[in-house]
Amino acid sequence: MEFRIESDSIGEKRVPKDAYYGVQTLRGANNFNITGLKLNVEFIKSIIQVKKAAAITNEEIGLLKKDISEAIITACNEILEGSFYDDFIIDPIQGGAGTSMNMNANEVIANRSIEILGGEKGNYDIVNPNDHVNMGQSTNDVIPTAGKITALKLMSKVIKKLNELCDAFDKKGEEFKDVIKMGRTQLQDAVPITLGQEFKAYSSVIRRDINRIQKLEEELKILNIGGTAIGTGINADTKYIKRIIPNLCKVTGIELYQAENLIDATQNLDSFSAISGAIKTCAVNLSKIANDLRLMSSGPRTGIGEINLPAMQNGSSIMPGKVNPVIPEVINQIAFNIVGNDVTVNMAVEAGQLELNAFEPVIFYNIFQAVEMLTNGVDTFITNCISGITANRERCSELVNNSVGIVTAICPYIGYRSAARIAKKAIKTGEPVKSILLSEGILKEAQINDLINPLQMIKPGIMGR
């Protein structure tokens, strides 16, 4: 391999001759081999979009020569179209508040711009990563801005999938609207409900999650770009500060706003804590639903067995014919992981000091991972589980008819104490509630049939009135 020599304030370093990254990127890559992963592709694109908007703005206000601006913009467009991603070599978790990832972008853009202008990579007299590509910027406003833009992009995908999930739940709700089953509280028989009502409730809670996430999107649209190092805007022209957001809106296609207080927006990352919490809450709700599905499908012979989940793969290497609820299980595991992501995000948000929070890299790593895991998890939940669920109607009816929970309907007529005695007797003897009521002469058969009618017990009101 051939090398070129580059230098920075630390000293000289050999950089692979063909590399578009430079000395500062290489130092960061050597210092932070933490996860073994690369930056999220959407995050790279968002950083590049910030750089493109900055170049456009700096040319507009006369601070960047047209030929240099055009080269930078062309380089940015090439990256946005999929080129040079192999040259983004920085680990997503790093010290320095994201300086390494910011310089990785600056150096790749600069070296490609140098080539466009006819020079050789590493000749920063032509296009300089700091003086030209990073003009009017700081890591401290570029990285949080790019982080928010990335989160908005990823969240639009998860919202789309969550809406599809709600539609799938609603469809099952209609399909199962006449399937009466036993409701349970604390895993014990309660009163009848329809399987359709349960699935409609699943849709309702996820729609609430969608609304919660969408409200928080507005917070993420408020950016600190233009604040540079600590929000005071040092080294950024006042015209640049006014024009950068409109240009960034054009480049990203997203409606964005500049924070009223750039110092606050640079110091505090509470919006990331809020969105992380909303994603966690959604994951927790999905995990609860997954738990319900695992319980209702348990068996199939010796458990509850009210529903059938699609058989997706063999469930055992030793037990022939065993099929496990693997899709609900993976939803559970996604939730466990996202809860951990949220703890990390909150610790990092709290750890900011004075004018900056230096822990944005780990915040973004965990939020991006959480949102993408949730998106992918919901996709498989819809396709490989929810859409293929079927109901065991006879089993549901059998469990309702044999349950003592239906005794609740006669409480208003014979009193709680008498109803409890009958329930206890039914549990002890195995005799149906209806038979006990008849044999003891408590109610007439017509009254019993009227009162203990599951169809009437799935809606408000006192039976027979």
N, C-alpha and C positions, 0 to 999 in steps of 0.2 A: 504494500500500500504506500502511495505517495502522500506526503504531508505538506502543509503550508504552515508557516510560523505566524501566530497572532499573539498580540499582547494586550493586557488590560492593566488595571491599577495594581493587581497582585503580581504580575510578571508575564513572562512568555510561556506559550504552550503550543505543542504541535496539534494541528487540527487536520483530519483527513482532507486531502486536496479537493476531492469531489463533493465534500459536505457543504450544504447550504447553511447549516448552523455554524456558530463561531466559538470563540474562546470562552465567553461567559456561559453559553449553553453547556459546553463540555464540562466546565467546572461544576455546574449544577448537576449534570448527569452523574458525575463521579462522586459527588457529595451525597446524593439522595437516591440511592438504589434501595428503595423502601418496599414498594408493593410489587415491583417487577412489571408493572403495567404502564401504559402510556396515557396521555391526557385523553379525556372524552372527546370524540371527534366533533360533537356539537359545540363543545367549549372552545376547541381550536378555531372553529369557524366564527364563533362569536368574537374572540380576540381579534381575528383578522378583520372582521367587519368594523370593529372599533378603529383599527389602524387605517382602514380604507376611508372611513368617515373623517378621521383626523387629517389625512392627506388632502382630501377634497377641501376641507375647511381651511387648512393652512395655505393652500394655493389661492383660495378665494380672497383671503385677506392679505395676500402678497408676501407671505413669509416663506413660501416654498416655491422654488422655481418650477415652471411648468413641466420641463422635461423630467425632473426628478419626481414630481407629483404623479405624472402619467406613468412613469416606470413603477412606482410604488403601487399605484392603483391596478396596473396590469398584473403585477406579481400577486397582489391580494386576490384578484379575480381568478388567477390560475390555481391558487391554493383552495379557494372556495369551490372550484370545479373538481377538486380531488387530487391535485398534484402536491408533491413534496411532503406528504404526511409522514413519510419515513424519517424526515429530518426533525420532526418534533419528538425529541428523545427524553424529555424531562419527566420524571416520575410525578404523579399527581399529588403525592404528599411530600412536602418540602419545607425547609426553613426559608425565611426571608420574605414572608407575606406574598409570595408569588413572583418575586423578581426574576427567578430563573425561567419561569414559563413566559413572562413578559419579554425577557431578552431572547428567548428561543424564537418567539415570533418576530421580534425586531431584526434579529440576525438573518433568519431565513428570508424575510422580505427584502432586507438590504442586499444580500448576496444575489438574489434573483434579479433585483433591480439593477445591480451593477452589470450583470450579464446582459440584460436588456439594453443597457446603454453602451455596450461594447467593451466593458472592462472584465477583469478577472476577479473571481470570488476572493474576498479578503482585502480588496483595495477600497477601504472605507473612506478614502478621500473623495470618491465619486458619490457614493451614498452611504451615509453613516447610520448605524442602527440607533444610536442615541440622539444625535443632532437632527436627523431627518425623519426617520420612521417614528421615533418617540417624541417628536416635537410637540410641545404644549401638553405633554402627558406625564404621568407617573404610574408606576406599578400600582400605587394606592388608589388611583381612580380607574385605571384600565381594567384591572382584574375583577374588582367587585362589579363593575359595569358589565363586563363580559359574563360574569357568573350569573347575574340577574337575567340577562338576555337568554342565556342557556337554559336556566330554570324555566323561563316562560315558554321556550320552544318545547322542552320536554314535558311540561305540564299540559300543553295543548294536546299532546299525544295521549297522556293518561286520561284526560277528561273525555276524549273521544272514545277510548276503550271502556271507561266507566259508564258512559251513556249507552254503549252497546250492551253492557252487562245488565243495566236496568231494563232495557228492552227485552233481553232474554228472560229475566225474572218475571216481567209483566206477561210475557207470552206463556210461561209456565203457569202463572197465576190464573190466566184464563183457562188453560187446559185442565187445571186441577180444581176449578172453582166448585165442582160438585163432589169432590172427594172428601168426605167427612172422616176425620181422624180424631184421636185423643190429644188434646193439648196437655202439656206437662209443665209443672213448675218445680224447680229443685229436683228434676228427674223423676218426679212422682206424678201419678195421674191427677189431672186437674179437671177441666171441662172440655167439651168438644170444640173443635175448630176445623176449618177446611184447610187442606193442603194448599189450595189457592190463596187463602188469606195469608198463610205463612210466606209464600213466595212474593206476594204483593208487599208485605212488610219488608222483605229483603230489598226490594226495589226502592222502597221509601227511604230506608236508612242510607243507601248508597247515593240517592239523589241529594240527600242532605250533605253528604260528603262532597259531592260535586259543587254544590252552592258554596260551601265553606272554602274550598280551594279557589273557586273563581273570584270570590271576594278578595282573597289575599293576592291574586294576580295584580291587582291595582297597586299594591305596595311595591311589588317587584318592578313596576314600570318607572319608579322614581329613582333616578340615578345620581351618582356623585361625580360623573365625568365633568371635567373642567375644574375640579377642586385640586387637582394635582396631588402634592405630597400629603398635606394635612387638611385640605379643604379651603385653604386661603387663596388658592389659584396662583401661587407663585410660579413664574416662568410661563404662564399661559396668557396670551394676549386677550384683552377684554372682548375683542371682536370674536375671537375663537370661542371663548366661553359662551357667547350668545348664539353662535351658529352651529356648534358641534352637535347639539341634540337634534335640530331639524335635519341635518345631514345623516345622522345616525338612524333617524326614523326612516329616511328614504332608503338607506342601505339595507336595513333589516326588514323593512315592511311591517314594523311593529310600532304602535303609538307609545312613545316614551316621553318622559318628563324629567326636567332637571330639578333636583331637590332645592327647596327654598333656602335651606341652611346646609351648605356643602360640608361644613365642619361636622355637623351632626351626622350627616350621611356617610362621612368617612370614618368617624369614630365608632358608630353603632350599627350592628348587623342584626337587630331584632327581627327584621322582616324574614330573615332566613330561619330564625328560631320558630317564627309563626308558621311558615310554610312547611317546615319539617314536622311540626306538631300536627298540622292538618293531614299530611301524608301518613303519619303514624296512626292517627285516629281512623283514617280510612282502612289502613291495613288491619287494625285491630277489629274493626267491624267485619271485614271480609273473613278474618280468622274465626270469628264467632259463627258466621254463616257456615264456614267450612266444617266447624265442629258439629253444627246441627245436622248437616248432610251426612257426616260420618256416623252420627248416632242413629238417624232415621234409616240409614241403609245397613245398619249393623246386622250381622247374621251370616248368610241370609236365612238360615233355618232357626238358629238359636238366639237371635237378637230381636230388635224391634222390627226390622224388615218392612217398613212402610213404603220405602222407595227403592228403586234400583239405579245405581250409578252406572254409567257406561264402563264396560270392561276394557281397560286400556293396555294392560300387560299382565304377564304372570305375576302372581303375588308371592311365590315362594320357590326356592330351589329344592325344597324337600317335600312340600305338601302339594300333591297334584290337584289341580282345579281351583286352588285358592286364588282369589282376586282381591286385591287391596284397594282402598280408596286413595289412590296415589295423587290425584289432582287436588282434592281437599288437603291432603297432607303437605303438598308443596306450598299451598296457600298459607298454611300454618307456619311453615318454615320461613317463608318470605316475611310474614308479619314479625316473627321473632327477630329476624335480622334488621328489619326497619325500625323496630323499637330500639335496638342497639345503636343504629345510625342516629336516631333522634337524641339519644343520650349524649353521643359524641358531639353533635351539632350544638346542643345547649351548653355543654361544657366549654366548647370553643368560643361561642358567642359571648359567654360570661367572661372569658379570659382576656378580652381586649383591655388595653391599658392606655390611658390618656388619649392621644390623638389618633391612635390606629389599633385595629385588631390584626395581629400578625398571623392569625390562624385560619385565614380564608381558605387555603388549600385543602385542609382536612374537612372544612365545612362543605365546600363544593363537592369534594370526592364522595362524601356520605349522602348529600342531598341528591346528587345526580344518580348515584347507585340506587338509592331508595326509589326514586321516581321511575327509573328504568326497570327495576325489578318488579315494581307494582304494575307497570304497563304490560310487561311480558307475562306476569302471573295472571292478570285479568284476562289476557288474550287466551291463554290455555284453559282458564277456568270456564270461559264461554264455550270455546270450541270443543274441548275434550271432556267437559263435565255437564254444565247446566243444560246445554241444548239437547243432550241425550238422556236426561233423567226421565224415568217412567214411574208411575205409581202402582203399587200393589193394592188395588181397590178393595179386594176381599179381605186382605189382612187388616187394612185400616178399619173396615166395618166390624170385623171380628173383635178387634181390640176395644173399640168404642162400646160395643154391646156387652162385653165382659168386664168393663171397667166399673168401679164403684164411684168414679167421679161424677157420673150422671145423677147421683143422689143430690147434688147441689141444687138441682132444679126444683126439688120438692121442699126445700128449706122454708120458703115463704108460707107453706101450707101446714106443715107438721112441726116446724120449729127446728132450730139447729141441733138441739140435744137429741131429739128423736131421730133425726136424719143421721147424726153421727153414730148412734147405736146401730142403725140399720147398716151403715157402711162397714162398721167394725164386724158385724155378724157376717156380712157378705165376704169380707176378706178372710175371716176365720174358716168359714164353711165352704167357700167356693160357690155358694148359691147365688144366682143372679139377683140383683136388687129388685127387679120387677116381681120375681117369685116371692120374695120375703114380704113385699108390700101386699101382695094378694093373700098369701097364707095367713098373715096376721090381721087381715081385714082393715088395714089402715086406709087404703084407698080402693076405689072400684077400678076395674080394668079399663074402662073408658077414660077415667081420670088419669090413670097411669100412662096410657098411650098418648094422651094429650100433653101431659107434663114432661114425660121423659121422651121427648122427641128431639133427637140431635139436630134436625133441621131448624128447630126453633131456638136451640141453645147456642147457635153460632152468631146470634145478634142480640142487641139489647132488649130488655123487657122482662116482665115476670110472666112465666108460662101460664096460659089459661086466662089471662086478663087482657 
